[in-house]
Structure formats: structure tokens, C-alpha cells
Amino acid sequence: MGTTGIQYLFRTTADSKLLCYAWFQAMHTRVDILISSSTDEQGCRHVVDEAASVIHEIELKANCFDPHSELSRVNRLAATRIVPLSEDLRNALQQCLDYHRLTDGLFDITTDSLSFSPKTDTEVSLSTEGISFAQPGIKLNMSGFIKGYALDRVGDLLRREGFESALVSLGTSSVMAIGHQHGSDGWRMRLPGAEGSIVLHDECLTTSGNDSPGRHHIINPKTGHYVEGMSTVSVVTESATVGEVMSTCLFIAPPAIRQTLIKQFKVRHWYTSPPID
């Protein structure tokens, strides 16, 4: 057990590579990290500790369900004054607003707001000074974004530290594959909710939707209603952040615009379970 609640397993492969498997809790799920490296156990522990710190810091900033988070403070105060922001949260919020525009409103972090409408995002003002809301009742929920945002940050960290073969999973719904697994061209992943698998190489596999008959948690910003029915959408993208956005948007989007989104955001592969028209 590590000092931050991280658990580790190590073993050495036949070609003297060190396999490090670590896991811990964050973002209301289990985070799993598998690294294949020529470094020693200390080097692996160091980079996993750093990765855990990155994920926990993003959660402390952007988890709207934590009343002590920076985003919760924004939701409480931004209708009364400009609230200063950390650089990290400002960057994440700016990306969310940009994706709202680029997806013609299908990606929207304001859907939990009172009196929500497809134009609620226009009442959010983001500037160098901070963030403010034009009216009370606006709530920003970044739950469909921060896992991907955190994964991309962890991927940057691993590559910067010289780790070229790794698999990072946040609750199995957001998975990043760096390089390739020993003896293969990539990392073979089972497709969630379906038979078969796919090989990832410097790519991410992201799944969104309703994984049980009674679950409905994604609101269609065009209607203001939850998307009903048991189905999920999974996408393969280079960026985990894009994967989060696209898995949500393709789950919501009507058939007529799905191919436009897939082409625009360079989605290499997508599938639904069960299949949809």
C-alpha cells in the first residue's frame, strides 16, 4: 500500500521488462494503471504517485458533487459576482464551452441548471478575470468531461517521464492505451457490452450511455429530457477528452448528423450496444 492509498503489484517479464500494476480510488470509481518499463520499481511508483496527484487535483477542482470543490464554489457564487479561477479549471471550462459550439450544442455542461434551455450556455461568461452567470440557478456539471481531461493529462505525464507502454483505465468507461503491450501491436481491449475486441495503439476507448434498464443520466440539450432506454456508445479516439465528448454526443445525436461528427472529430471507430439505426 502506497502513502496515497495506491496499491501495487510488480513482476518481471522474460525479456527483463518490469510490469507495474497499480490501482486506487478517484472520481467515484477505480483507477487502474498498468506500465511496462525498463525502469525500476521506484521509478514506477514515482510516476504512478504523480498520476494519482494529477487525477485527484482535477477532481478537487471540477467535481460539482463535492461541496468543497472549486466548481461547487463557482456554482454557488457566480450569479452574484465574478469568481476567480485556477488556470486548470479555466482551461477545462473553456474547452467545454468550445465543444458546445463545435457540436452545435450537443455537448452542454449547463443541463443541470434550473430553467435550462439550449441557450443557457450564453449566460455563462468566462474571462481572464474569472467566471460569472447572468442569472441564478445555473449549475455547471463537468462529469462527462473530467475523466477524459484527466486521462489526457496523465498521458502527457507518462510520455514526459519516458514511459512508452502503459494502459490507464478510469472505471473501464474511459481507457487510454500508450504504445503497445508486450509481443503485440497495441493493447487489445474487450468492447463494453458486446462480443469481440479492438486493438488500441496510442488511442483511447470511451463509453457513455445507459448500461442498465433503469439508468438514465444523460440529458439531451436539444429537448431538456433524459435519454431513455438501455444502450451505450463507445468510441476510439486519439484524445481521451474528445472521446468523452464524442461518446456523449453520438449517444444523443440523431442519425443524420452522426457521420458529420465522426468525421469532424476524427473518430476512428464507434459502435453501439445494442446496435442503433
C-alpha positions in Angstrom: 0.0 0.0 0.0 1.4 3.4 -1.0 1.3 6.6 1.0 -1.6 7.9 -1.0 -3.8 4.7 -0.9 -2.3 3.3 -4.0 -1.8 -0.5 -4.2 1.0 -2.1 -6.3 1.9 -5.4 -7.9 5.2 -5.9 -9.7 6.7 -8.7 -11.8 9.5 -9.1 -14.3 8.9 -10.5 -17.8 11.1 -13.0 -19.7 12.8 -10.1 -21.5 13.6 -8.3 -18.3 10.8 -5.7 -18.6 9.2 -4.6 -15.4 5.4 -4.8 -15.2 3.9 -2.4 -12.7 0.2 -2.7 -11.9 -1.3 -0.1 -9.6 -4.8 0.8 -8.5 -6.6 3.4 -6.3 -9.9 5.2 -5.9 -10.7 8.5 -7.5 -13.6 10.3 -9.3 -16.1 7.9 -7.6 -14.5 4.9 -9.4 -11.4 2.7 -9.5 -8.4 3.8 -11.4 -6.1 1.1 -12.8 -2.6 1.7 -14.3 -0.5 -0.9 -16.0 3.0 0.1 -17.0 5.6 -1.9 -18.9 9.0 -0.3 -18.4 12.8 -0.8 -18.3 12.9 1.4 -15.1 13.0 0.1 -11.5 10.1 -0.1 -9.0 11.0 3.3 -7.5 10.6 5.0 -10.9 7.2 3.3 -11.5 6.0 4.2 -8.0 7.0 7.8 -8.6 5.2 8.2 -11.9 2.0 6.5 -10.5 2.1 8.8 -7.5 2.3 11.7 -9.8 -0.5 10.4 -12.0 -2.7 9.9 -8.9 -1.9 13.5 -7.8 -3.0 14.8 -11.2 -6.3 13.0 -11.1 -7.1 14.0 -7.5 -6.2 17.6 -8.2 -8.6 17.7 -11.2 -11.3 16.1 -9.1 -10.9 18.7 -6.3 -11.3 21.4 -8.9 -14.0 20.1 -11.2 -16.3 17.7 -9.2 -19.6 19.5 -8.8 -20.8 17.0 -6.3 -18.1 17.9 -3.8 -19.3 21.0 -1.9 -15.7 21.9 -1.3 -14.6 21.8 -4.9 -13.7 24.9 -6.9 -16.5 24.2 -9.3 -19.1 24.0 -6.5 -17.8 27.4 -5.3 -18.4 28.7 -8.9 -21.9 27.3 -8.9 -22.7 28.9 -5.6 -21.3 32.4 -6.3 -21.0 33.1 -10.0 -24.5 34.5 -10.2 -23.6 37.2 -7.7 -20.1 38.2 -8.8 -17.1 37.3 -10.9 -15.4 34.3 -9.4 -11.6 34.0 -10.0 -10.5 30.6 -11.4 -7.4 28.5 -11.2 -5.7 28.1 -14.5 -6.6 24.4 -14.7 -10.3 24.9 -14.2 -10.3 27.9 -16.6 -8.7 25.8 -19.3 -11.2 22.9 -18.7 -14.2 25.2 -18.7 -13.0 26.9 -21.9 -12.7 23.6 -23.6 -16.2 22.7 -22.5 -17.7 25.9 -24.0 -15.7 25.4 -27.2 -17.0 21.8 -27.6 -20.6 23.1 -27.0 -20.1 25.4 -30.0 -18.3 22.8 -32.2 -21.0 20.2 -31.6 -23.9 22.6 -32.3 -25.0 22.4 -28.6 -25.0 18.6 -28.2 -22.3 18.8 -25.6 -23.5 21.0 -22.8 -22.3 21.3 -19.2 -25.3 23.5 -18.2 -28.1 20.9 -18.5 -28.5 20.6 -14.6 -29.4 24.3 -14.4 -32.8 25.5 -13.2 -34.9 26.7 -16.1 -32.4 25.1 -18.5 -32.7 25.9 -22.2 -30.5 25.3 -25.2 -29.3 28.9 -24.7 -28.3 28.6 -21.1 -24.6 28.4 -22.0 -24.8 32.0 -23.4 -25.5 33.2 -19.8 -22.0 31.9 -18.7 -19.3 34.5 -19.1 -15.7 33.3 -19.0 -12.8 35.9 -19.0 -9.3 36.4 -17.7 -10.8 37.8 -14.5 -12.9 34.7 -13.8 -16.4 33.4 -14.5 -19.9 34.8 -13.9 -23.5 33.8 -14.6 -26.2 36.1 -15.9 -28.9 34.7 -13.7 -29.3 32.5 -10.5 -29.9 28.8 -10.8 -27.1 28.0 -13.3 -25.2 24.8 -12.5 -22.1 23.5 -14.3 -21.7 19.8 -14.3 -18.4 18.5 -15.9 -18.9 14.8 -15.0 -19.0 13.9 -18.7 -15.7 15.6 -19.3 -13.2 15.4 -16.5 -12.3 11.7 -16.8 -11.1 12.3 -20.3 -9.4 15.6 -19.4 -7.6 13.8 -16.5 -6.6 10.9 -18.8 -5.0 13.2 -21.3 -3.1 14.9 -18.5 -1.9 11.5 -17.2 -0.9 10.5 -20.7 1.2 13.7 -21.1 2.9 12.9 -17.8 3.8 9.3 -18.7 5.2 10.3 -22.0 7.1 13.2 -20.5 8.7 10.8 -18.0 9.7 8.4 -20.7 7.1 5.7 -20.3 6.2 4.4 -23.7 3.9 1.4 -22.8 1.0 1.8 -20.5 -2.7 1.3 -20.0 -4.8 3.6 -17.8 -8.4 3.0 -17.0 -10.9 5.1 -15.1 -13.7 2.8 -14.2 -13.4 0.9 -17.5 -15.6 3.6 -19.3 -12.5 5.7 -20.1 -9.4 3.9 -21.1 -6.1 5.2 -22.5 -3.5 2.9 -24.3 0.0 4.2 -24.8 2.3 2.3 -27.1 1.8 -1.5 -27.2 1.5 -4.5 -25.0 4.4 -6.9 -24.9 4.5 -9.0 -28.0 1.7 -7.2 -29.8 1.0 -4.2 -32.0 -1.1 -2.5 -29.3 -3.4 -3.2 -26.3 -6.3 -5.5 -27.0 -9.5 -4.3 -25.3 -12.9 -6.0 -24.9 -15.7 -3.9 -26.4 -18.0 -3.0 -23.5 -21.4 -4.6 -23.8 -20.6 -6.5 -26.9 -18.7 -9.5 -28.2 -15.3 -9.0 -29.7 -12.4 -6.7 -29.0 -10.3 -4.0 -30.5 -6.6 -3.1 -30.5 -5.6 0.3 -29.3 -2.3 1.9 -30.0 -1.8 5.5 -28.7 -5.6 5.7 -28.5 -8.5 5.9 -26.1 -11.7 3.8 -25.8 -14.6 5.8 -24.2 -18.1 4.6 -23.4 -21.2 6.6 -22.5 -24.9 5.8 -22.1 -27.3 3.8 -20.0 -25.8 0.5 -19.0 -28.9 -0.8 -17.3 -32.7 -0.5 -18.0 -33.4 1.8 -15.0 -30.4 4.1 -15.6 -30.8 7.5 -17.3 -28.3 10.2 -16.6 -27.5 12.0 -19.9 -29.8 14.9 -20.8 -30.3 15.8 -24.4 -29.7 19.5 -24.5 -32.0 19.9 -27.5 -35.0 18.6 -25.6 -34.0 19.1 -21.9 -35.0 15.5 -21.2 -33.0 12.4 -20.2 -32.2 9.9 -22.9 -34.2 6.8 -22.1 -33.5 3.2 -22.9 -30.7 0.7 -22.3 -27.9 1.4 -24.8 -24.3 2.6 -24.8 -22.0 4.2 -27.3 -18.2 3.6 -27.4 -15.7 5.5 -29.5 -12.0 5.2 -30.3 -10.1 8.5 -30.5 -6.6 9.8 -30.1 -7.7 12.1 -27.3 -9.5 10.9 -24.2 -11.1 14.4 -23.9 -12.5 14.1 -27.4 -13.6 10.6 -26.6 -15.7 11.8 -23.6 -17.3 14.5 -25.8 -18.0 12.2 -28.7 -19.3 9.2 -26.8 -21.9 11.6 -25.2 -22.7 13.4 -28.4 -23.1 10.3 -30.5 -25.4 8.8 -27.8 -27.6 11.9 -28.1 -27.3 12.8 -31.8 -29.9 12.0 -34.4 -28.6 9.6 -37.2 -28.5 12.5 -39.8 -25.5 14.2 -38.1 -23.6 11.3 -36.6 -21.3 10.8 -39.6 -20.6 14.6 -39.6 -19.4 14.4 -36.0 -17.4 11.3 -36.6 -15.5 12.9 -39.5 -15.1 16.3 -37.8 -13.6 14.8 -34.6 -11.6 12.0 -36.3 -13.3 9.2 -34.5 -11.5 6.0 -35.8 -14.2 3.6 -34.6 -17.5 3.7 -32.9 -20.2 1.2 -32.1 -23.4 0.9 -30.0 -24.7 -1.8 -27.8 -27.3 -2.8 -28.7 -27.0 -1.6 -32.3 -28.9 1.5 -33.3 -30.0 2.8 -36.6 
